[in-house]
Structure formats: structure tokens, C-alpha cells
Amino acid sequence: MPKEQWPLIPDVAGLTQFLSSELSSKTDVKNDYDKLLDEISLAQKSIKNIEDILSFIRGLKDVSVGNSVRGFSNEELIKLESEICTKIVSKLDVELPNKESPYHKLAKWISIDREKPVEVFTTNYDLLMEQTFEDLSIPYFDGFVGSRQSFFDLRSVEDDLIPNHWTRLWKIHGSINWFQKKNHQVFRSSRTKEIDASQLIYPSHLKYDQSRKMPFLALMDQLSRFLRKPNALLIISGYSFNDEHINDCILGSLRANPNSMVISMLFGSLTEKNKENDSTTEKYPKGVDAALNRGNLAIWAKDEAIIGTVRGKWKLGALLEDEDNLANCLSKRDDEEAALCDLDLGDFSKMGDFLQALIGYNQTLLDEITLLILVPYKTLVALPLE
């Protein structure tokens, strides 16, 4: 893609900036969105994260029926939530430009025949994984059945009634094509711009009534259920460990099942330098803290890793042949000791190249290198091992 069109979809911070530019007042007079941000700041919550903004507005909405809260009526809050979700859809309802994307390379690797299915858990609301699977005719199941207004089938999810060659796609923060009717029934539809219903984008982890809570609760249970299977392996990409509910699910499952393993691929280095005072801060403090205290959680960044609760820099232990350096994911540092190197698998584009190179790779050599099972931005891929 041309640089001016990249990234195709923004991260949470970029999406929040987009919403502010679209919804904030263009004059000196504050509108309802500006007033909402003021109230969020007064409550000492973040206005730089759209998921925090949605959590706040939904919290107010639940207690504003028949009254006003922080200067907002229930009708005004419902309108604000709808405007926010509509803008999110307008930004995220896009398509991948071709079939050579990292998503397609991931999907080709997922499509390899296995005795047990691959499960993909993602916090993304977009439809890029769905597009990829359909582009490549890869069957998948996301918990919904039907065609016109597909409904969530809890029994199929919990009892695992789907064929093994179908990939499981679990969208644990909702999707731009999920909707909720006034009677609280949840359905999925491709008509994202035509349906007059509440869109289920980010559940915000409030104490919803059971009917609204159900899809998200079932999918989080599915993540926990997977990690409690014997010798389960979960590979994470693009997740910064800032969602306490996902953290609790992962860490609780790892404590309950010491034989399971989680490897998290992080973008860039583990630390960053403050240009003003040359101090160093952790970029992923919650992830680092968790990995230093859990032997079955490893985090791999560009320059460092934490494996078995031990932190250290990447170093080539032996001469690496070019043919074994798949997709050139390892690179020596020019300005460091010759033995130190960088691992670029936290970059989803590089990861896609790696997965493409891994397909058909000499299987006898896989015993001599670390077996990596990888993924897309903000996505978790689960593979049960024998």
C-alpha cells in the first residue's frame, strides 16, 4: 500500500484521535462529546483510549434511566454512544488491498491440515480476518450460525461441535458487524451500514444484564478453557497487557495449568529512553511483571526476552546459516557485540513472512530451532499440542 494509506486500520490511540477529530466541536462552544471528555478527565480516567471512553459512557447510561447523570440525560448518552460506534465502523470497515498481506500469510499457515483445530482470539473489531479466511476459502466458526441475522450458538461453542478443519475465530471485544436488538438478542450481519440496532463494539466489562453479557462471557471462558487443556500453547502478537480482564484470564489459567505455555511477541524493544533525562522506562510494564513471576509465560521483544522468569538480550549461540534464518527474522546488531542480535517477529509483517517461509520447511530441522506459532495485530492464536 502507498505510505499515505498506511496503516490500513489505526491502533487504539490512533482510533481515539480520529474520533476526537470527527466528534469534537469545531468552534469555541463545547458540544456533548467535549463535555463527555471533560467529565472523564474529572473522574481521572483516560481520554486517550476509546475503550475507556466507551466504558465510561456506558456506565453513565446504565444509571441515567429516568434521571440525568453528570449533566447528561439517558437519551443524550445513547446518542453519543451511537455516534461513537458509527464513526468506529466508518474507520474500520475496510478491506485488505490484495492477497499478499500478512493476514493472508497467517491464514495459509493456519490452513495446514492438523488433528486439532487452531483457535484465533482477537480483540480487533474489524473484519480483516474474516475477509482473509473467505479470500482463501478457509472454513471458520465465530460462534454465530445462520445467514440473514446470524445468532450466537452457545452450545456449539461450549461443546465444540464444529469440525476440526474449521478454524475457530473468537472476537473477545466484539465486532463492527455484531448488533443487539432492543430485546437484547445479539446477532451478526454483513449490513453494517443499514441496520438500526446497537453495535457491540467493545463490551466495556460492565455488569451488564446476562443477555448482553453472554457473547463476551462465553468467549472469555473459551480462552480460559483452552489454556487449561493439557500442553496448551498460546502465541500472542500485538497485545500490550493493558486489559486487566484478559490478563486475569490468562494468568489465572496459567496458574491452574502449569503445563500450558504462553509466548507473547511484542513490537519493538522492551524499554524506551526518555530523551530529556536519558532515563529508561518499561514499554510493557504489566507484561514484564507477569513474565518475571510466571515460568510458563514468556515475552519476546526485538532486543530482549523473558523466558522462564529470566530476562536477557538475544544472542546468537552458534553460527546461524542463512537457510535456517527464516524470513531473516534474526539480524545481528551493527553497533553491538557480534553475538547480540534482534528478533523481528513482533512486527506482524515480518511474522507473516516467517509463517510463509515456515510452510513446507524441512520438518527435520524444526527440532533444531524454536518452533514458533504466530499471529496478527492484537490477536491471540491457540494451538493444542499433542
C-alpha positions in Angstrom: 0.0 0.0 0.0 1.1 3.6 -0.5 2.6 5.1 2.6 -0.1 7.8 2.8 -2.7 5.0 3.1 -0.9 3.1 5.9 -1.8 1.9 8.4 -5.0 0.4 6.9 -6.6 0.4 10.4 -5.3 2.5 13.3 -4.3 1.3 16.7 -6.5 2.2 19.8 -4.6 5.6 20.2 -5.0 6.4 16.5 -8.6 5.5 16.5 -9.3 7.7 19.6 -7.6 10.6 17.9 -9.7 10.0 14.8 -12.9 10.1 16.8 -11.9 13.3 18.6 -11.2 15.0 15.3 -14.6 13.9 14.0 -16.8 14.4 17.0 -15.2 17.4 18.9 -16.7 20.8 18.3 -15.1 22.9 15.5 -15.9 26.1 17.4 -15.2 27.5 20.8 -18.5 26.2 22.1 -18.2 22.7 23.5 -20.5 20.0 22.3 -21.7 16.9 24.1 -18.6 14.9 23.1 -16.3 17.6 24.5 -18.3 17.8 27.7 -18.1 14.0 28.0 -14.3 14.1 27.7 -14.3 16.8 30.5 -16.3 14.5 32.8 -13.9 11.6 32.0 -11.0 13.8 33.0 -12.7 14.9 36.2 -13.2 11.2 37.0 -9.4 10.7 36.5 -10.0 8.3 33.6 -8.1 8.3 30.3 -9.5 10.3 27.4 -6.8 8.8 25.1 -8.3 5.3 24.9 -11.6 4.9 23.1 -12.3 1.7 25.1 -12.1 3.7 28.3 -14.4 6.3 26.8 -17.0 3.7 25.9 -16.8 2.1 29.3 -17.4 5.5 30.9 -20.4 6.4 28.7 -22.0 3.0 29.1 -21.6 3.2 32.9 -23.4 6.6 32.9 -26.1 5.3 30.6 -26.9 2.3 32.8 -27.7 4.6 35.8 -29.3 7.5 33.9 -32.7 6.0 33.1 -35.3 8.4 34.3 -32.7 10.9 35.5 -29.6 12.7 34.4 -26.0 11.9 35.4 -23.1 14.4 35.2 -25.3 16.7 33.1 -26.4 14.1 30.5 -29.8 12.6 30.0 -30.2 8.9 29.1 -31.2 9.9 25.5 -28.1 12.1 25.1 -25.8 9.2 26.3 -27.5 6.8 23.9 -27.0 9.2 21.0 -23.3 9.8 22.0 -22.6 6.0 22.1 -24.3 5.5 18.8 -22.3 8.4 17.2 -19.0 6.9 18.5 -19.8 3.4 17.3 -20.9 4.7 13.9 -17.6 6.6 13.5 -15.6 3.5 14.5 -17.4 1.4 11.9 -16.7 4.1 9.2 -12.9 3.9 10.0 -12.6 0.1 10.4 -15.0 -1.2 7.7 -12.2 -1.6 5.2 -10.7 -4.4 3.1 -7.1 -5.7 2.6 -5.8 -4.4 -0.8 -4.5 -7.8 -2.0 -3.9 -11.5 -1.1 -0.2 -11.0 -0.2 -0.9 -9.4 3.2 0.5 -10.7 6.5 -3.1 -11.7 7.3 -3.2 -14.0 4.2 0.2 -15.5 5.1 -1.1 -16.3 8.6 -4.3 -17.8 7.2 -2.3 -20.0 4.8 -0.3 -21.3 7.7 -3.5 -21.9 9.7 -5.0 -23.9 6.8 -2.3 -26.7 7.1 -4.1 -30.0 8.0 -3.9 -30.7 11.7 -5.5 -33.3 14.0 -6.7 -30.5 16.2 -8.1 -27.0 15.2 -6.4 -23.7 15.6 -8.2 -21.1 17.7 -7.8 -17.4 17.0 -8.7 -15.0 19.8 -8.7 -11.3 18.7 -9.6 -8.0 20.4 -9.9 -6.3 17.0 -13.3 -5.2 15.9 -12.5 -5.1 12.1 -13.4 -7.8 9.6 -9.9 -8.4 8.1 -9.5 -11.9 9.5 -12.9 -12.8 8.1 -12.0 -11.4 4.7 -8.8 -13.3 4.7 -10.4 -16.7 5.5 -13.0 -16.1 2.8 -10.5 -15.0 0.2 -8.7 -18.3 0.7 -11.8 -20.5 1.2 -10.7 -21.4 4.7 -13.7 -22.6 6.8 -14.1 -20.9 10.1 -16.6 -20.6 13.0 -17.1 -17.5 15.1 -19.9 -18.6 17.4 -22.7 -17.4 15.1 -24.9 -19.5 12.9 -27.5 -18.6 10.2 -27.3 -16.3 7.2 -29.7 -13.3 7.4 -29.3 -12.3 11.0 -26.9 -14.9 12.4 -27.4 -15.7 16.1 -24.9 -16.7 18.7 -25.0 -20.5 19.4 -23.6 -21.1 22.9 -23.9 -24.8 22.7 -21.7 -25.1 19.6 -19.1 -23.0 21.3 -19.0 -24.8 24.7 -19.5 -28.4 23.3 -17.0 -27.9 20.5 -19.4 -29.3 17.9 -17.6 -27.9 14.9 -15.3 -30.0 12.5 -11.6 -29.9 13.3 -10.6 -28.5 10.0 -12.7 -25.3 10.7 -10.6 -22.5 12.3 -12.2 -21.0 15.4 -12.3 -17.2 15.4 -13.2 -15.7 18.8 -13.7 -11.8 18.8 -13.5 -11.2 22.5 -14.0 -7.4 22.2 -16.9 -7.6 19.8 -17.1 -6.7 16.1 -18.4 -4.0 13.8 -20.9 -6.5 12.4 -22.3 -7.6 15.7 -25.6 -6.0 16.8 -28.0 -6.1 19.7 -31.8 -5.7 19.3 -33.9 -3.8 21.7 -34.9 -7.2 23.3 -31.2 -7.7 23.9 -30.9 -10.5 21.3 -27.4 -10.5 19.7 -26.9 -11.1 16.0 -24.3 -10.8 13.3 -24.9 -9.2 9.9 -22.8 -8.0 7.0 -25.1 -5.0 6.5 -23.1 -2.8 8.9 -24.4 0.5 7.5 -28.0 -0.4 7.1 -29.1 -1.9 10.4 -30.8 0.3 13.1 -29.5 -1.6 16.2 -26.9 -1.1 18.9 -23.5 -2.2 17.7 -21.5 -4.5 20.0 -18.1 -2.8 19.8 -16.0 -3.4 23.0 -18.1 -4.9 25.9 -16.5 -2.4 28.4 -16.7 -5.1 31.1 -19.5 -3.6 33.0 -22.1 -5.6 34.9 -24.5 -6.0 32.0 -27.6 -8.0 32.3 -26.9 -11.6 31.4 -28.3 -11.4 27.8 -25.9 -8.6 26.8 -23.0 -10.1 28.7 -23.3 -13.6 27.2 -21.3 -13.5 23.9 -18.3 -11.9 25.7 -18.5 -14.0 28.8 -18.7 -17.2 26.7 -15.6 -16.2 24.6 -13.5 -15.3 27.6 -14.5 -18.7 29.1 -13.3 -20.3 25.8 -9.9 -18.7 26.2 -9.7 -19.9 29.8 -10.9 -23.4 28.7 -8.3 -23.6 26.0 -5.4 -22.7 28.3 -6.5 -25.4 30.8 -6.1 -28.1 28.2 -3.0 -30.4 28.6 0.1 -28.9 27.0 -1.8 -26.0 25.5 0.3 -23.4 23.6 -0.9 -19.8 23.1 1.0 -17.4 20.9 0.2 -13.7 21.3 1.0 -10.8 18.9 0.4 -7.1 19.4 -1.1 -7.3 22.9 0.4 -4.9 25.4 -1.1 -6.4 28.6 -3.2 -3.4 29.3 -6.6 -5.2 29.6 -6.9 -6.4 33.2 -9.7 -8.9 32.3 -7.7 -10.6 29.7 -4.6 -10.6 31.9 -6.6 -12.2 34.8 -7.9 -14.9 32.4 -4.5 -15.7 31.0 -2.6 -15.6 34.3 -5.3 -17.5 36.2 -5.3 -20.2 33.6 -1.5 -20.5 33.7 -1.5 -20.9 37.4 -4.2 -23.6 37.2 -2.4 -25.4 34.5 1.4 -25.3 34.8 1.8 -27.5 31.7 0.3 -24.8 29.4 2.5 -22.2 27.8 2.1 -18.6 26.5 4.6 -16.8 24.3 3.9 -13.1 23.7 5.5 -11.4 20.7 5.9 -7.6 21.4 6.6 -4.9 18.9 9.9 -3.0 19.3 12.1 -3.1 22.3 11.1 -3.8 25.9 12.2 -0.4 27.1 12.4 3.1 25.8 14.6 6.1 26.7 13.4 9.4 27.8 15.2 11.9 25.6 15.0 14.7 28.2 16.8 12.9 31.1 18.2 9.8 29.4 16.2 7.6 31.8 14.8 4.2 30.7 11.2 3.1 31.2 9.4 -0.2 30.5 7.1 -0.1 27.5 5.1 -3.1 28.6 5.3 -3.0 32.4 2.4 -5.3 33.2 3.6 -7.9 30.7 7.2 -7.7 32.1 6.0 -8.1 35.7 3.8 -11.1 34.8 6.6 -12.8 32.9 9.1 -12.3 35.6 6.7 -14.1 38.0 5.3 -16.9 35.8 7.6 -19.5 34.3 5.0 -20.6 31.7 4.6 -17.0 30.3 7.4 -15.8 28.0 7.6 -12.4 26.3 9.8 -11.9 23.2 10.6 -8.3 22.1 13.0 -7.1 19.5 16.1 -6.7 21.8 15.2 -8.7 24.9 13.1 -11.6 26.1 11.9 -13.0 29.4 11.9 -16.8 29.3 11.4 -19.0 32.4 11.3 -15.8 34.5 14.8 -14.9 33.4 15.4 -11.6 31.4 18.1 -11.3 28.9 19.2 -9.9 25.5 19.0 -12.0 22.3 22.3 -13.6 21.5 23.4 -16.0 18.7 24.7 -19.1 20.5 26.1 -20.6 17.3 26.6 -19.7 13.7 23.2 -19.4 12.0 23.0 -20.5 8.4 21.1 -18.2 6.1 18.8 -21.1 5.1 17.8 -21.5 8.8 17.1 -17.8 9.4 13.6 -18.0 8.0 12.4 -14.7 6.6 15.6 -13.1 8.0 13.7 -12.7 11.3 17.1 -12.6 13.2 19.6 -9.8 12.5 22.9 -9.0 14.0 23.4 -5.6 15.6 25.8 -3.3 13.8 26.7 -1.3 16.8 26.9 -4.0 19.4 29.0 -7.1 20.2 28.9 -9.5 17.3 26.9 -12.1 19.3 24.0 -9.8 20.1 21.1 -9.8 17.7 17.5 -8.6 17.2 14.4 -10.7 16.7 11.8 -9.0 14.5 8.8 -11.3 14.9 7.0 -8.7 16.9 6.5 -6.9 13.6 3.4 -8.5 12.1 4.6 -8.0 8.5 7.8 -9.9 9.4 5.8 -12.5 11.2 3.8 -13.1 8.0 6.9 -13.6 6.0 8.2 -16.1 8.6 5.0 -18.1 8.5 5.1 -18.2 4.7 8.7 -19.5 4.9 7.7 -22.0 7.6 5.2 -23.7 5.3 7.0 -26.6 3.7 10.2 -26.0 5.6 12.3 -29.1 6.2 10.5 -30.7 9.1 13.6 -32.5 10.4 15.2 -29.1 11.0 12.3 -27.9 13.2 13.7 -29.9 16.0 16.8 -27.8 16.0 15.1 -24.4 16.1 12.4 -22.9 18.3 9.0 -23.8 16.9 7.0 -20.6 16.6 3.3 -20.5 16.1 2.4 -16.9 15.3 -0.4 -14.3 14.6 -1.8 -10.8 13.6 -2.1 -7.4 15.3 -3.8 -7.7 18.7 -4.6 -11.3 18.1 -4.1 -14.5 20.0 -3.7 -17.8 18.2 -4.1 -21.0 20.2 -2.9 -24.4 19.1 -3.3 -27.5 21.3 -0.2 -29.7 21.1 -0.1 -33.5 21.4 
